[in-house]
Amino acid sequence: MTLVILGLKRLLSSRAFLRDFNGIRAYGLLLFALRPLTVRHILHSWL
């Protein structure tokens, strides 16, 4: 969670805004792609 906050602070203070935005978007897409795996893992750990 702190990494996200630090990333947002860096994004706001960075002059290369578009580059950082593309990096954050790619990171978000990666998390979005991995989300079904984590949901499946949680369901398997419960069952």
C-alpha positions in Angstrom: 0.0 0.0 0.0 2.9 2.4 0.8 4.4 1.6 -2.6 1.2 2.9 -4.2 1.3 6.1 -2.2 5.0 6.6 -3.0 4.2 6.0 -6.6 1.5 8.6 -6.6 3.7 11.1 -4.9 6.4 10.4 -7.5 3.9 10.7 -10.3 2.7 14.1 -9.0 6.2 15.4 -8.5 7.6 14.0 -11.8 8.0 16.1 -14.9 7.8 13.0 -17.1 4.1 12.7 -16.4 3.1 10.6 -19.4 5.9 8.1 -18.9 5.0 7.5 -15.3 1.3 7.4 -16.3 2.0 4.7 -18.8 4.0 2.7 -16.2 1.2 2.9 -13.7 -1.3 1.9 -16.4 0.8 -1.1 -17.3 1.1 -2.0 -13.6 -2.6 -1.7 -13.2 -3.2 -3.9 -16.2 -0.8 -6.5 -14.8 -2.7 -6.5 -11.5 -6.0 -6.7 -13.4 -4.6 -9.7 -15.4 -3.4 -11.4 -12.2 -6.6 -10.8 -10.3 -8.5 -14.0 -11.4 -5.5 -16.0 -10.3 -5.5 -14.5 -6.8 -9.3 -14.9 -6.6 -9.0 -18.5 -7.6 -6.2 -19.0 -5.0 -8.4 -17.5 -2.3 -11.3 -19.7 -3.2 -9.1 -22.8 -3.2 -7.7 -21.9 0.2 -11.2 -21.5 1.6 -12.3 -24.8 0.1 
